[in-house]
Amino acid sequence: MPKTKVLPYLEALFAVIVWGATFIATKIALREASPATIVWLRFGMGTVILGIVVIARKQFALPEKGEWLYFLMLGFLGVTFHQLLQATGLQTAKATTTAWIVATTPVFIAILGWLWLKERLNGTQIIGIVLAGLGVLLIVSKGNIKALFTGAEGTFGDLLILISSVNWAVYTILSRRELARHPAARMMFFVMLLGWLLVNIWIFGFGPGISEISTLTSSGWGAILVLGIFGSGLAYIAFYDALQEIPAAQLGAFFNVEPLVTTVLASFMINEAITAITLVGGAIIILGIWLVNRKG
């Protein structure tokens, strides 16, 4: 590996490890606060950090008049709606299950690319989509797929996490246009800022306001600081810095690390058991994603 590529690879690894840990941090924070409070604090911190970085890099510039509405839509999809789904879903879904469901996002990107952008899917990719879906069903049902249809296994939270994966795929496809026009950190700053402003409507209009903040313990604050400073700030910066140096296809492989990190951390930190069916289902998902992203 060339020396000049060592740092980008370390940045990519740092980002996916942090994002894998955010599912654990959210579960811990949910013991003391509602999803609205967690998302409001998390992305308030992330917006400040991204803003400081954009200014320090001398990349700050206001979007053009016609771009504000587009950024607002991306902020709603990528921050407000997405985090509402995930934080609410994690109230009942396991962190490990959530991570593996989210790992299938590249599959949904491929499907949406086929439906909307008329990108072709070959036989290998179709097999990969089927395998990834099977892996998710195995994990969510704990190996008893029939139980999903009777309600004996699976939670409403699992469904919300699945919807969030589809939503993130939509966001990814829609954000491609703006990434070609703006530095990644600047675009993410405005997307996160507008998304956070929409969260204000959620927390003050329909949520608890800021009353829960005063009741947070050191454990709750620790989890939220991990989410805000690392998950919504430093990890985004590291990932997009790495994207400038590493081809997207290679960078995508790093996301296979994320659910593995979550699985290990969930076992040690919140006592979620590592089961054989989780490992088998996870391996099937990774194989499916590899087939979907495989060229030729």
LUMVEXNU-745940 format. One record per residue: residue number from 1; residue in three letters; x, y, z of N, C-alpha, C in turn. Coordinates in steps of 0.02 Angstrom, whole numbers. Atoms other than C-alpha are relative to their C-alpha. Layout:
BEGIN
ATOM   nr  rest    n.xx    n.yy    n.zz   ca.xx   ca.yy   ca.zz    c.xx    c.yy    c.zz
ATOM  NUM   Ala       X       Y       Z       X       Y       Z       X       Y       Z
...
***
This chain:
BEGIN
ATOM   nr  rest    n.xx    n.yy    n.zz   ca.xx   ca.yy   ca.zz    c.xx    c.yy    c.zz
ATOM    1   Met      43     -60       0       0       0       0      45      62       0
ATOM    2   Pro     -41     -60       0      77     169     -47      -8      39      64
ATOM    3   Lys       2     -37     -63     122     278     101     -54      54      -2
ATOM    4   Thr      48     -54       6      10     417      34     -71     -25      10
ATOM    5   Lys      67      28      -8    -139     299      46     -13     -26      70
ATOM    6   Val       9      27     -66    -111     244     225     -51      41      39
ATOM    7   Leu      45     -43     -38    -200     394     303     -72      -6     -23
ATOM    8   Pro      69       8      22    -356     383     192     -31     -66      20
ATOM    9   Tyr      26      64     -21    -375     199     231     -15      -1      75
ATOM   10   Leu      12      -5     -72    -358     234     416     -61      43      15
ATOM   11   Glu      59     -43      -9    -488     373     401     -64     -38     -16
ATOM   12   Ala      58      40      18    -609     255     313     -16     -51      54
ATOM   13   Leu      10      49     -53    -583     123     446     -27      33      63
ATOM   14   Phe      24     -37     -58    -606     252     584     -75      16      -7
ATOM   15   Ala      70     -19      11    -772     309     507     -47     -58      10
ATOM   16   Val      47      56      -5    -850     137     493       0     -30      70
ATOM   17   Ile      -1      24     -69    -792      86     667     -45      45      44
ATOM   18   Val      42     -47     -38    -872     244     739     -73     -12     -16
ATOM   19   Trp      70       9      19   -1032     217     641     -27     -66      26
ATOM   20   Gly      21      63     -30   -1038      37     701     -15       8      74
ATOM   21   Ala      10     -11     -72   -1024     100     880     -61      44      14
ATOM   22   Thr      56     -46     -13   -1163     230     857     -65     -37      16
ATOM   23   Phe      61      38     -16   -1298      95     863      -1     -18      75
ATOM   24   Ile      -5      15     -71   -1235      46    1036     -13      63      40
ATOM   25   Ala       8     -63     -35   -1225     227    1091     -73      23       1
ATOM   26   Thr      71     -20       2   -1403     259    1033     -42     -42      48
ATOM   27   Lys      36      43     -47   -1468     108    1131      11      23      72
ATOM   28   Ile     -15     -23     -68   -1381     174    1287     -35      66      13
ATOM   29   Ala      32     -66      -9   -1445     352    1261     -76      -6       7
ATOM   30   Leu      73       9      -2   -1623     288    1235     -25     -22      69
ATOM   31   Arg      20      17     -68   -1623     227    1416     -20      63      39
ATOM   32   Glu      11     -61     -39   -1629     409    1471     -35      56     -39
ATOM   33   Ala      28     -54      40   -1697     513    1327     -40     -27     -58
ATOM   34   Ser      40      19      58   -1822     508    1185      40       7     -64
ATOM   35   Pro     -35      -7      64   -1769     490    1003       7      73     -21
ATOM   36   Ala      -3     -70      20   -1810     675     974      58      37      34
ATOM   37   Thr     -54     -34     -37   -1691     735    1110      68     -24     -23
ATOM   38   Ile     -64      28      22   -1551     619    1055      20      28     -67
ATOM   39   Val     -16     -24      68   -1561     670     872      14      75       1
ATOM   40   Trp     -10     -73      -4   -1574     856     917      70      16      26
ATOM   41   Leu     -66     -11     -28   -1418     850    1025      55     -25     -47
ATOM   42   Arg     -51      31      42   -1322     735     909      16      44     -61
ATOM   43   Phe     -13     -36      62   -1344     836     751      12      75      11
ATOM   44   Gly     -22     -67     -18   -1329    1003     839      75       2       7
ATOM   45   Met     -73       5      -8   -1153     949     889      34     -11     -68
ATOM   46   Gly     -30      16      64   -1117     877     717       1      61     -46
ATOM   47   Thr       3     -60      42   -1171    1038     630      55      49      19
ATOM   48   Val     -52     -46     -24   -1054    1143     738      69     -24     -23
ATOM   49   Ile     -65      28      19    -906    1027     705      12       7     -75
ATOM   50   Leu      -8      -6      72    -936    1022     517       9      73     -20
ATOM   51   Gly      -6     -71      16    -957    1211     513      70      25      14
ATOM   52   Ile     -69     -21     -17    -789    1237     601      49     -26     -52
ATOM   53   Val     -46      29      49    -702    1119     479      -6      35     -67
ATOM   54   Val      10     -33      64    -779    1202     326      33      69       1
ATOM   55   Ile     -30     -67      -5    -724    1374     387      76      -5       3
ATOM   56   Ala     -72       9      -6    -550    1311     435      32     -17     -67
ATOM   57   Arg     -26      20      66    -529    1237     261     -14      53     -54
ATOM   58   Lys      17     -55      45    -589    1400     182     -44     -23     -57
ATOM   59   Gln      46      26      50    -727    1308      91     -71      29       7
ATOM   60   Phe      67     -25     -12    -874    1407     158     -24      44     -57
ATOM   61   Ala      33     -41      50    -991    1478      28     -74     -18       2
ATOM   62   Leu      72      13      -2   -1179    1497      28     -23     -34     -63
ATOM   63   Pro      28      31      60   -1276    1384     -90     -35      53     -44
ATOM   64   Glu      37     -45      45   -1353    1467    -242     -74      -2      18
ATOM   65   Lys      70      -8     -18   -1533    1524    -227     -41     -62     -18
ATOM   66   Gly      39      58      22   -1600    1375    -324      18     -65      34
ATOM   67   Glu     -23      62     -32   -1505    1249    -216     -29      -9      70
ATOM   68   Trp      23       4     -69   -1583    1288     -46     -55     -52       9
ATOM   69   Leu      55      47      -6   -1741    1188     -76      25     -72      -7
ATOM   70   Tyr     -28      67      10   -1639    1040    -137      38     -22      63
ATOM   71   Phe     -36      15     -62   -1527    1048      17     -50     -15      57
ATOM   72   Leu      51      12     -52   -1683    1058     126     -29     -70      -7
ATOM   73   Met      26      68      11   -1751     899      46      52     -52      23
ATOM   74   Leu     -52      47     -22   -1583     811      74       6       0      76
ATOM   75   Gly      -4      -4     -73   -1581     873     254     -57     -39      32
ATOM   76   Phe      57      37     -27   -1754     801     284      11     -75      -8
ATOM   77   Leu      -9      72      13   -1713     633     204      60     -28      39
ATOM   78   Gly     -62      27     -28   -1534     614     269       8      10      74
ATOM   79   Val      -7     -13     -72   -1554     686     444     -67     -11      36
ATOM   80   Thr      62       0     -39   -1731     718     506     -37     -67      -4
ATOM   81   Phe      40      60       9   -1829     573     433      41     -63      14
ATOM   82   His     -42      60      -9   -1684     450     431      14     -14      73
ATOM   83   Gln     -16      10     -70   -1636     478     611     -62     -13      43
ATOM   84   Leu      64      16     -33   -1818     478     667     -14     -75      -5
ATOM   85   Leu      11      72      11   -1834     305     591      47     -42      42
ATOM   86   Gln     -50      43     -34   -1672     236     664      -5       5      76
ATOM   87   Ala       3      -7     -73   -1684     309     839     -64     -30      28
ATOM   88   Thr      63      30     -22   -1867     258     854       3     -76      -7
ATOM   89   Gly      -6      72      11   -1830      87     781      42     -34      52
ATOM   90   Leu     -45      29     -49   -1689      57     904     -31      -6      70
ATOM   91   Gln      35       9     -63   -1813      71    1047     -20     -73      10
ATOM   92   Thr      20      70      -4   -1866    -107    1007      47     -47     -38
ATOM   93   Ala     -45      42      39   -1741    -171     878      67      -7      36
ATOM   94   Lys     -67       9     -28   -1575    -244     935      51      39     -40
ATOM   95   Ala     -53     -37      35   -1417    -147     893      32     -43     -54
ATOM   96   Thr     -31      46      48   -1343    -300     807     -44      -9     -61
ATOM   97   Thr      46       8      55   -1498    -330     702      -3      63     -43
ATOM   98   Thr       2     -64      35   -1504    -146     657      60       8     -46
ATOM   99   Ala     -61      -9      39   -1324    -144     597       0     -44     -62
ATOM  100   Trp       1      45      58   -1349    -294     483     -52      21     -51
ATOM  101   Ile      50     -25      47   -1508    -222     409      27      61     -38
ATOM  102   Val     -28     -60      31   -1422     -55     377      55     -18     -50
ATOM  103   Ala     -54      20      45   -1278    -148     295     -25     -17     -70
ATOM  104   Thr      27      18      66   -1395    -195     152     -16      62     -43
ATOM  105   Thr      15     -61      38   -1411     -13      96      27      -1     -72
ATOM  106   Pro     -24       3      70   -1298     -42     -58     -46     -42     -45
ATOM  107   Val      47      40      39   -1425    -173    -114     -59      44     -23
ATOM  108   Phe      56     -44      17   -1565     -44    -109      23      54     -49
ATOM  109   Ile     -26     -49      48   -1454      81    -200       1     -31     -70
ATOM  110   Ala      -1      35      64   -1431     -48    -339     -70      -7     -29
ATOM  111   Ile      69       8      23   -1618     -81    -347     -29      66     -24
ATOM  112   Leu      26     -65      20   -1662     104    -352      35      26     -63
ATOM  113   Gly     -35     -19      61   -1527     134    -483     -30     -34     -60
ATOM  114   Trp      33      37      55   -1612       1    -589     -69      30     -16
ATOM  115   Leu      67     -26      10   -1786      74    -561      -1      72     -26
ATOM  116   Trp       3     -72      15   -1748     261    -573      50      21     -54
ATOM  117   Leu     -53     -22      45   -1584     278    -667      10     -47     -60
ATOM  118   Lys      -3      48      55   -1613     131    -785      68     -35      -4
ATOM  119   Glu     -63      37      -1   -1448      52    -730     -15     -75      -3
ATOM  120   Arg      14      71      11   -1437    -129    -781      23     -42      60
ATOM  121   Leu     -18      50     -49   -1434    -273    -658      14     -66     -36
ATOM  122   Asn     -13      64      31   -1347    -432    -713     -21     -57      47
ATOM  123   Gly      22      58     -39   -1384    -608    -651      35      -6      66
ATOM  124   Thr     -39       5     -62   -1245    -604    -521     -27      49      52
ATOM  125   Gln      26     -51     -46   -1314    -443    -445     -69     -20      27
ATOM  126   Ile      66      23     -22   -1490    -515    -438       7     -54      53
ATOM  127   Ile     -12      52     -50   -1424    -667    -345      24      32      65
ATOM  128   Gly     -24     -35     -59   -1334    -549    -226     -56      34      38
ATOM  129   Ile      58     -33     -31   -1495    -453    -192     -41     -52      39
ATOM  130   Val      39      53     -33   -1586    -615    -152      36     -26      62
ATOM  131   Leu     -39      25     -58   -1446    -676     -38      -1      50      58
ATOM  132   Ala       0     -50     -53   -1437    -512      58     -68       2      35
ATOM  133   Gly      66       2     -30   -1625    -517      84     -10     -61      44
ATOM  134   Leu       5      61     -39   -1614    -696     145      39       7      65
ATOM  135   Gly     -40     -10     -60   -1476    -649     267     -35      43      51
ATOM  136   Val      37     -44     -46   -1581    -509     341     -58     -39      32
ATOM  137   Leu      56      39     -27   -1731    -625     360      23     -50      53
ATOM  138   Leu     -27      48     -49   -1623    -754     450      16      34      66
ATOM  139   Ile     -20     -35     -61   -1556    -626     574     -61      26      38
ATOM  140   Val      59     -28     -32   -1721    -539     608     -44     -54      31
ATOM  141   Ser      43      54     -24   -1814    -704     629      35     -49      47
ATOM  142   Lys     -42      46     -40   -1672    -787     728       0     -71     -31
ATOM  143   Gly      -3      63      35   -1672    -924     597     -67     -33     -14
ATOM  144   Asn      67      28      11   -1859    -956     597     -41      50     -42
ATOM  145   Ile      31     -50      44   -1921    -859     445     -76      -3       4
ATOM  146   Lys      73       6      -4   -2098    -927     463     -28      41      58
ATOM  147   Ala      24     -36     -60   -2110    -843     634     -12      74     -15
ATOM  148   Leu      11     -70      18   -2100    -672     549     -72      13     -21
ATOM  149   Phe      68      -8      27   -2269    -701     469     -54     -12      53
ATOM  150   Thr      48      11     -55   -2351    -751     633       8      52      55
ATOM  151   Gly     -12     -51     -50   -2278    -608     733      39     -25      60
ATOM  152   Ala     -37      29     -56   -2180    -725     846      72      27       4
ATOM  153   Glu     -67     -28       2   -2014    -648     792      -1      66     -37
ATOM  154   Gly      -3     -65      32   -1959    -478     731     -37      52      41
ATOM  155   Thr      33     -54     -36   -2011    -308     799     -19      54     -49
ATOM  156   Phe      18     -58      41   -2091    -150     732      62      42     -14
ATOM  157   Gly     -63     -36       9   -1920     -72     757      40     -26     -58
ATOM  158   Asp     -36      29      57   -1844    -193     632     -27      27     -66
ATOM  159   Leu      31     -27      61   -1969    -132     502      21      72     -11
ATOM  160   Leu     -21     -69       7   -1925      50     538      73       5     -24
ATOM  161   Ile     -70       0      22   -1739      11     518       5     -18     -74
ATOM  162   Leu       0      19      71   -1775     -74     352     -22      58     -44
ATOM  163   Ile      22     -59      37   -1870      80     293      56      52      -2
ATOM  164   Ser     -55     -49      -2   -1722     187     348      54     -18     -51
ATOM  165   Ser     -50      21      49   -1607      84     237     -21      19     -71
ATOM  166   Val      26     -20      65   -1718     114      86       5      76      -6
ATOM  167   Asn      -3     -73       0   -1728     298     133      70      25     -13
ATOM  168   Trp     -70     -21      10   -1538     312     143      23     -13     -71
ATOM  169   Ala     -16      13      70   -1524     234     -29     -28      55     -44
ATOM  170   Val      30     -56      37   -1643     367     -96      42      63      10
ATOM  171   Tyr     -40     -58     -15   -1542     502      -9      67      -3     -37
ATOM  172   Thr     -65       8      33   -1379     434     -80      -4      17     -74
ATOM  173   Ile       8     -12      71   -1442     437    -258     -14      74     -14
ATOM  174   Leu      17     -71      10   -1516     612    -240      58      47      15
ATOM  175   Ser     -55     -44     -20   -1359     683    -159      58      -1     -50
ATOM  176   Arg     -55       4      48   -1246     631    -304       7      65     -39
ATOM  177   Arg      -2     -61      40   -1292     789    -400      37      55      35
ATOM  178   Glu     -31     -54     -37   -1239     908    -263      73     -15      19
ATOM  179   Leu     -69      17     -16   -1080     812    -220      46      18     -58
ATOM  180   Ala     -40     -19      58   -1021     852    -397      11      75      -4
ATOM  181   Arg      -3     -73       3   -1046    1038    -365      34      31      61
ATOM  182   His     -25     -28     -63    -985    1062    -186      51     -47      32
ATOM  183   Pro     -41      44     -43    -844     999     -74     -45     -38      48
ATOM  184   Ala      44      44     -39    -915     855      27     -16      30      69
ATOM  185   Ala      11     -26     -67    -890     939     197     -49      59      -1
ATOM  186   Arg      46     -57       4    -980    1098     141     -71     -23     -14
ATOM  187   Met      67      25      14   -1125    1002      67     -31     -32      62
ATOM  188   Met      26      33     -60   -1143     896     224     -17      50      54
ATOM  189   Phe      15     -52     -50   -1137    1053     332     -70      29     -11
ATOM  190   Phe      65     -31      13   -1287    1131     246     -56     -52       5
ATOM  191   Val      50      53      -6   -1380     965     235     -15     -13      74
ATOM  192   Met       9      14     -71   -1351     933     420     -32      59      36
ATOM  193   Leu      30     -59     -31   -1393    1112     469     -75       4     -13
ATOM  194   Leu      71      -4      17   -1559    1111     376     -39     -58      30
ATOM  195   Gly      32      57     -31   -1599     937     438     -10      11      75
ATOM  196   Trp       5     -14     -72   -1562     992     617     -55      51      14
ATOM  197   Leu      52     -50     -10   -1675    1143     598     -70     -32      -5
ATOM  198   Leu      63      36       5   -1815    1026     544     -12     -42      63
ATOM  199   Val       7      38     -62   -1780     920     699     -28      45      55
ATOM  200   Asn      27     -47     -49   -1821    1077     800     -77       0      -1
ATOM  201   Ile      73       4       5   -1999    1066     734     -25     -63      34
ATOM  202   Trp      18      65     -29   -2004     884     788       4       4      77
ATOM  203   Ile      -9       3     -72   -1935     909     964     -42      51      37
ATOM  204   Phe      38     -52     -35   -2023    1072    1009     -74      -1     -17
ATOM  205   Gly      70       2      19   -2184    1043     913     -36     -63      22
ATOM  206   Phe      32      64     -15   -2216     859     949      36     -39      54
ATOM  207   Gly     -40      38     -48   -2079     803    1069       1      32      68
ATOM  208   Pro      -2     -22     -70   -2026     839    1247      34      68      10
ATOM  209   Gly     -40     -60      -9   -1931    1000    1211      69     -18      27
ATOM  210   Ile     -66      15     -27   -1767    1010    1307      -2     -21      73
ATOM  211   Ser       8      17     -71   -1836     952    1474      41     -61      20
ATOM  212   Glu     -36      62     -16   -1747     783    1462      75      12      10
ATOM  213   Ile     -72     -12      -4   -1574     862    1449      24       5      71
ATOM  214   Ser     -21      -9     -70   -1567     908    1633       2     -65      40
ATOM  215   Thr       2      63     -36   -1600     728    1684      51     -51     -25
ATOM  216   Leu     -49      47      27   -1461     648    1582      56     -13      51
ATOM  217   Thr     -56      18     -43   -1330     554    1682      64       2     -40
ATOM  218   Ser     -65       2      35   -1146     540    1640       0     -53     -55
ATOM  219   Ser       4      52      50   -1185     380    1546     -38      25     -62
ATOM  220   Gly      39     -27      56   -1318     465    1441      38      52     -39
ATOM  221   Trp     -40     -51      34   -1207     614    1404      58     -31     -38
ATOM  222   Gly     -55      33      35   -1062     499    1359     -23     -28     -66
ATOM  223   Ala      26      29      61   -1169     408    1232     -17      54     -51
ATOM  224   Ile      19     -54      46   -1235     571    1157      61      36     -28
ATOM  225   Leu     -62     -31      25   -1060     646    1146      33     -44     -53
ATOM  226   Val     -26      45      51   -1003     491    1051     -39       9     -65
ATOM  227   Leu      43      -8      59   -1151     512     933      13      67     -35
ATOM  228   Gly      -6     -67      29   -1127     700     908      69      15     -25
ATOM  229   Ile     -68     -19      18    -939     727     908      30     -48     -50
ATOM  230   Phe     -31      50      43    -885     564     829     -47     -22     -57
ATOM  231   Gly      44      28      51   -1037     493     738     -23      49     -52
ATOM  232   Ser      27     -49      47   -1105     653     660      50      54     -17
ATOM  233   Gly     -50     -50      15    -945     755     656      62     -30     -31
ATOM  234   Leu     -65      23      23    -774     675     644      -4     -57     -50
ATOM  235   Ala       5      57      46    -830     515     558     -19      22     -71
ATOM  236   Tyr      19     -26      66    -914     610     416      60      32     -35
ATOM  237   Ile     -59     -34      29    -758     716     389      51     -51     -24
ATOM  238   Ala     -49      51      17    -644     564     391     -22     -40     -61
ATOM  239   Phe      25      41      55    -755     466     272       6      38     -67
ATOM  240   Tyr      -1     -37      64    -769     603     140      71      20     -19
ATOM  241   Asp     -71      -9      17    -582     640     153      27     -62     -33
ATOM  242   Ala     -23      64      29    -551     456     118     -28      -9     -70
ATOM  243   Leu      33       8      65    -674     461     -28      37      39     -55
ATOM  244   Gln     -38     -38      49    -564     591    -113      63     -36     -23
ATOM  245   Glu     -62      35      16    -416     471    -113     -10     -73     -21
ATOM  246   Ile      12      71      12    -493     297    -124     -60      -7     -46
ATOM  247   Pro      58      12      44    -606     236    -267     -61     -23      40
ATOM  248   Ala      62      14     -37    -787     222    -211     -11     -76       7
ATOM  249   Ala      11      73      -3    -792      35    -253      42     -31      56
ATOM  250   Gln     -42      26     -54    -646       1    -135     -25      24      68
ATOM  251   Leu      23     -28     -64    -715     115      -1     -63     -37      24
ATOM  252   Gly      61      35     -18    -880      21      -5      13     -63      40
ATOM  253   Ala     -17      62     -36    -792    -135      58       8      12      75
ATOM  254   Phe      -9     -15     -71    -757     -47     223     -65      -5      39
ATOM  255   Phe      64       1     -35    -942     -44     263     -16     -70      26
ATOM  256   Asn      10      67     -27    -935    -232     289      26      -6      71
ATOM  257   Val     -28       1     -67    -836    -194     446     -50      26      51
ATOM  258   Glu      45     -35     -46    -974     -87     522     -45     -48      41
ATOM  259   Pro      42      44     -40   -1098    -225     572      40     -48      44
ATOM  260   Leu     -42      42     -42    -955    -332     636      20      36      64
ATOM  261   Val     -17     -41     -58    -902    -191     751     -60       3      48
ATOM  262   Thr      60      -3     -41   -1081    -172     812     -13     -65      37
ATOM  263   Thr      12      66     -30   -1099    -359     843      45     -12      60
ATOM  264   Val     -48      12     -54    -941    -368     949     -13      47      58
ATOM  265   Leu      11     -49     -53    -975    -207    1046     -65     -13      37
ATOM  266   Ala      65      13     -32   -1157    -253    1077       5     -57      49
ATOM  267   Ser      -9      57     -45   -1101    -415    1156      31      21      66
ATOM  268   Phe     -36     -20     -60    -983    -330    1278     -35      56      38
ATOM  269   Met      24     -61     -33   -1075    -168    1314     -74      -2      19
ATOM  270   Ile      71       1     -17   -1262    -206    1311     -27     -72       2
ATOM  271   Asn      18      70     -11   -1262    -396    1326     -46     -29     -53
ATOM  272   Glu      35      32      55   -1332    -439    1155      42     -60     -22
ATOM  273   Ala     -38      61      14   -1282    -619    1122      20      -6     -73
ATOM  274   Ile     -22      16      68   -1179    -666     970     -21     -72     -14
ATOM  275   Thr      26      67      14   -1275    -814     900      27     -26     -67
ATOM  276   Ala     -23      31      62   -1229    -936     763     -41      26     -60
ATOM  277   Ile      42     -22      55   -1378    -878     658      18      72     -20
ATOM  278   Thr     -22     -68      16   -1316    -697     670      62      -2     -44
ATOM  279   Leu     -62       6      39   -1145    -749     604     -14     -27     -70
ATOM  280   Val      17      29      65   -1220    -856     465     -37      52     -43
ATOM  281   Gly      38     -51      37   -1346    -722     415      44      57     -21
ATOM  282   Gly     -45     -54      17   -1211    -589     421      46     -19     -58
ATOM  283   Ala     -44      23      55   -1096    -692     309     -38      -1     -66
ATOM  284   Ile      41       2      61   -1238    -716     184     -12      72     -26
ATOM  285   Ile      10     -70      20   -1272    -527     185      62      28     -33
ATOM  286   Ile     -63     -26      28   -1088    -485     154      12     -30     -69
ATOM  287   Leu      -7      32      66   -1083    -612      11     -47      33     -50
ATOM  288   Gly      49     -31      44   -1241    -537     -62      21      69     -21
ATOM  289   Ile     -23     -68      16   -1173    -359     -52      59      -1     -47
ATOM  290   Trp     -58       6      44   -1010    -414    -131     -21     -17     -71
ATOM  291   Leu      25      18      67   -1104    -492    -277     -35      60     -33
ATOM  292   Val      35     -58      28   -1210    -335    -299      51      51     -25
ATOM  293   Asn     -50     -51      18   -1055    -223    -304      53     -26     -49
ATOM  294   Arg     -51      31      43    -952    -344    -410     -10      23     -72
ATOM  295   Lys       4     -22      69    -912    -278    -583       4     -59     -48
ATOM  296   Gly      -5      51      52    -937    -380    -740     -49     -56      10
***
